[in-house]
Amino acid sequence: MTAHVRRDQQRVFWRLIRQGCGRKEAARRVGFSGEAGKRWFREAGGMSPLSLVEPASGRKLNILEREQILAGMNAGRSIRQIARELGRQPSTVLRELRRNMDHQRYRRRSTAGFAAQPPWNYSPHRAQLRADRQAGRPKTAKLAANPRLRDQVQDRLQHNHSPEQIARRLVADFPDDAEMRVSHETIYQSLYVQGRGALNREPTRHLRTGRGVRKPHRRAAARQPRIKDMVSISDRPPEAEDRAVPGHWEGDLLVGKESKSAIGTLVERKTRFVLLLHLPDSHGPLAVQQAMITKMSQLPEMLRQTLTWDQGIEMANHAQIAAATDLDIYFCDPHSPWQRGTNENTNGLLRQYFPKGTDLSFWGPGYLDSVAAELNNRPRKTLGWRTPAEALDQLLSNPTNPPSVAMTA
């Protein structure tokens, strides 16, 4: 952050980030532009500086308290009265004034009032800037000060070792050398925070995430649901969970190049029967709603029980879909793809036909139906080497006419 940003403003900015506020909005709330917030976040590598991790400690005065000191002085209150209002010791207020007032005009008696001596040579903001400058105690990063340790970390990062793996392995590889110790958090700090003088950000591409900045972890309470009135997967009926009866589906989007195109994927949990949604122009809520209603309405009523989806915004119109198709729709917990394990596995199979990084809008509905038919007629180990089409047909007690149910066959 630039020098004219006060430390209390910096703390508020990073506190808002941890609470789930966007970078631009957090900057605006502390009185700066959205572009400034983006720059601060980028320069810090997505990580709050260590000196700002917590709000201002009880040991140090902040700008609001300094402003209250000045207000108390102008009101003629004594140091003890001001300290009592702040919940501080009188010595804390006294020390603050000694550091930041003209000593020739300042009276040392802590119980004396100030009304007889204005105007005061005390500026809360000037005092805060002085405190900020003194609080900065630059320390050479451990990896910058130890070239041998830095080279070891750099080399292992190049071999795609994670920071935690490196930190643990160094202990085993150099058991008698205390200088060859570093925590995984120190490695992350050196990678993400500019000006640490140790590692540049180039090795971040070897991290599993490949990110150049750290993504802030919001508290669970700060996460706001993106979809209104969604029902959690924890409320899904037991028969859907144990695959006892057909009609319970899992769904997702198979996303194409630069997330500009997509195909909707639906798989029935008991039989692994697959349906594909054609989304040629958009994969927003309205497009998904229309494609879902069109496809699911072709199924018999007994095959329209529940649908489980992740919390993608494409399902914002879930209430309209449920009303039109008679489906009960449930949503997985955030970042929990295993809760749609059948669908995740199916999407993996579909990548054979629709590779990552390709434009999926190129494929028409006829080709999507032929791909679904091929999957539905592929023997599956989990079905005792029957095909999904055969399994579904058997459940419907209509083995002679599978196409009547398997629209894509």
N, C-alpha and C positions, 0 to 999 in steps of 0.2 A: 504494500500500500504506500501511497505517496506521503510525504512528510506532513502535509497540512491536514491529514486526517487524524483526529484525536484517538487515543487508545480506547477510550470508552466507546467511541463510535465503531472502532474496529471490532471490539468485543460484541457489540450488539449485532453487527453485520454477520459475524460467524455464528453467533447464537441463533439468529434467524435461519441461516443455512442449515444448521443441525436440526432445526424444527421443521424443515421441509419447505422453507420459502425459496423461491427462485432467486438467482443471482441478481437480476435486474431489480426485482421488487425489494430485495433486502437492501440494496444500495439506496434506492429511493427512500426507504423508511429512515435511513440515517442522514438524509439530506443531500445525496449525490445522484448522479445520472446512472441509468441502467448500464451504459457502456463502461462506466467506472467500475461497477460491480463485476462485470465480465472480466475486466482487466485484472482486478484484485484476485479474483478466483484463479485465473490462468497463471498469474505470477506466483501465487502460493502453491501451485500444483494441486489445487483442490483440497488442500489441507490447512486448517487453522494453524498459524504460527504457535509454537509451544508456549510462548509468553501470553497468548490470548486464549488458550484452551478453556479456561474457566472465567466467569465474570470477575470483575475487580474484587480482589480479596478484601476481607475485613481489616487487614493490616494497613492498607493504603487508602488514602482519600481519593475520591473520584471527582469528576467535574461538577456533578450535581451537589456534592457536599461542599465543594469550594465555593460554589455560588451561594449556598446557604450561609456559609461563613460571612461572606460579604453582606448579605441581606441582614444578618444579625448585627454586624458592626454598624450598619447604617441605621438600624433600629435602636442603637444605644445599649445593646445587651453586652454583658460581660463574657469573658472567655468561658467561664464555668457554665453560664446559661446556654451559650452556643453549643458547647460540648454536650450538655445534657440533651438538647434538642436533637443533636446528631447521633446520640448513643455512643459518643466517643469519650476518651479521657481528656481532661483539660490540657494535659501535656501534649497531646496530639495536635490540638488546635494551636497551642502556643508555639510548637515547633514549626508548624506550617507558616505562621505569621513571621517568625524570626527569619525564615529562609526567604520569604518573598516580599517583605515590606522594607521600606526605607528605615533603617535603624535609628536615624536621628529623630524621626517623627513618631516612632513606635515606643510605647511604654511597656515595660516588662511585667508590671504588676498584673497577674492573671485575673484578678477579681475586678479590675477597674473597667468602667464602661467606656465606650468609644465615642459617645455622642459629641464630646467636646472637640474632637480632632478631625472631622471630615474636611475636605475630601481625602479619601484613603489612597495611598500608593500601593494598593493590593488589587491585582487583576486575576480572577479565577482562571481565565483562559491562558494567561501568560504563565501562571503557576503550574497549570496542567501540562503545558508544553515543556516546561523545565523538568517536571517529574518524568515525562515520557522520555526525554533525552537521557536522563540519568538511569532510567529503568533498562535501557538498551545496553546489554553487556555482551557484545559479540564474542562468541566462543568458536574456535576453529573446530570444524566438524571432525569427528574421529577418523573417518576415512580419508579426509584431506591431510590429516597430520601423520598418517601411517601409510606410506606408499605400498609397502609389502602387503598389508591387509587389503588396501584398495585394489591392488592387482589381482589378488585371490578372488575377491568379490566380483570384480569386473569379468574375470575369466569364467567364473561359474555361471554368471548371468548369461554370458554368451552361449553356454551349453544348456540354457533353458531351465536352470535350477531356480526354484522359487526362493525368495529372501529367507523364509523360515527354514527351508532345506539347507541353505548356505550357512545360516547361523548355527544350526545344530551340527552340521558336518564339520565345521571348523573346530569345534570342541573335540570331536573324535580324531581329527587329523593332526591337531596341534595340542595334545593333552597337557603339555608342560610349558606352553607359551601363553601367558596371560595377555600378551599384546595382540594375539590373534583371536580376539573375541569381539563380536559385534552382535547387537540384537537385530532381529528382522525389521523392527520399527525404524532403527537408524538407517538401514538400507533403503527402506521406503522413503524416509525423509530425504536422503541424499539423491534419490532418483527424481522425486516429484518437486522438491522445493528449490527454486532458482537461488543462486547465490550461496549455496552451501559449500561450494568449492571442492566437491568430491567426485560425484558421478554426474555425467550429463544424462539427458533424457533418452538418448538413442537406445540404451539397453531396455527401455520399457517395452519395446516391441517383443522382447523375449519373455515378458511376463504372460501369464495365462490370459489375462484380460486384454493385454496389448494397449491399455490406456496410457495416454501421456499425462493425465492428471488423475488424481484420486477422486473417486465418486463418493460424496459424503453419505454416511449412513444415518438415515433419519430414525428418530425414536419411533417405535410402533404406534404410539399415541398420536404422533404428528402426521402419520400417513392418512391421507384423505382418499376415500374410495372414489374412483373415477366414474363409476357407473351407479346411477341412482337406483335405489330400491332393489339391489341385487340380493339373492338368497344364497347363503354359504353352502358349500359342499357338505358341511357337517350336518345339514338338515336333509340331505338326500336320503330317500327311503332305503331300508336294509336290502330289499330285493335288487336294487340297482347295484349295491356294493358287492353282493355275493354272486352276481350274474345268474340268479335263479330263473329269471324269466326274460324273454327278449323285449326289446322296445326301449332300452336305455342306451343312449348315444353319448359319445364324446366328440367334441369338435374343436377346430382350430383353423388358422390360416397358414397356408404354405406360401411364403413370401418370396418374391422374385428380386431381380436386380435393383439395388438402391431403394428397396421397399416401395417401388412404384407400381408393382403389379402383384396379384395374389390369386390363389385358388383356394376355395373353401373345402375343408376335408371333414367328413363325418364318418364315424365308424361305430357299428353296433357292438356293445360290450360282450354279449354272449356269443354271437356268431362271427364276429370280426368282419361283418359285411360292410362294404365301403360305398359311400356316395361322394361325388365331387360337385362343388358349386362353381358354376361359370361366373366369373366377375371380370368382364372384359374392360370396363371403363373405370371402375373404382372399387375399393374394398372398404369404403366407409360404412357407417351404420345403416343408411338407407339401402345401399346396394346389397349388403349382406342380408338385410331383412327381406328384400324382395326375392333374392335367390333362395333363401332358406324356406320361405313360405311356398314357393313354387315346387321345390324338390320334396319337401317333407309332406306336402298335401297329397302327393301321389301314393303315400304309404297307407296300408290299412290302419285302422284306429288302434289295434292292439300293438302295433309297432311304433306308436307315438306316445311314449310314457314320459321319459325325462331326457334332458340334454345337459351335459356338463361342459363348460367352456372356461378358458382362463379369463383374466380381467382386462382383456383387450377392449379398447374403446369401440371397436367395430360392432360390439354387442350392446351398444347403448340403447338400442330399440328392442331389448329383449321382451318387454311387456307386450309390444305389438306382435312379436313373433309367437309368444306363448298364447295369446288370444286367438290368433289365426290358425294355429296348428294343434292346439290342445296339448302342448308340451309343457311340462314343468321344467323350468330352466334354473340350473345351479351354477355357481361360480367357484373356481378353485381359490385357494389361498395364494397370495402373491409369491412369485418365484418358487412355485411347487409343481413343476411339470410332471412329477411322478404321480400326481393325483389324476392325471389323464394318461396313464402309461400306455394304454391300448392305442390311443390316438398318436402319441409320440412315436411309438413303434411303426405305426402305419405311415406316418409322414416320412420316416426313414426309408421305408420301402418305396415311397413315391418319388424320392429324390433320384432313383434310378431312371425315372422317366422325365423328371423336371429338375435338372441339376441346379445347384445354388449359383447365383450370379447371372441367371438368364431371365429374359423377358417372358413372363408367364401369360401375358395378355395375348401372345401370338396364338395360343392353342384354343381352338373352338370347342363348342359343347360336344360335338361328335367325337372328337379325339378324347376328351375327358371321360366320356361314357365308355369308350373302348378300353381306356386304361383301368377304369374301375372294374369293368367286366373281367379283364385279365387278372386283376388281383382277386376278385371274387371267385374265380375259377382256378386259383392256385391252391394246391393241397397245403394244409397247415398242420404242423405237428401238434399244436395246442388243441386242435379239433380231432385228434386221432387220425390225421391225414385225410380227413374230408375237406371239401372246399367250403368257404363261407356261404356260397350260394346253396350247396347241398344242405348245410346245417340249418340255414334259414328256411329252406323249403320243407325240411323234415319237421321243423317246429310248427309250421303252418299247416301240416298234414295235407300238403298238396304237391306230392313229389312229381306229378306228371307235367306240371306247367310252371317251371321255375321262372320264366320270363314275366309271368303275371305279377310276381313280387319283385324280382330282380330286374327293375326297369332298365338298368345299365347293362344287362347281360345280352 
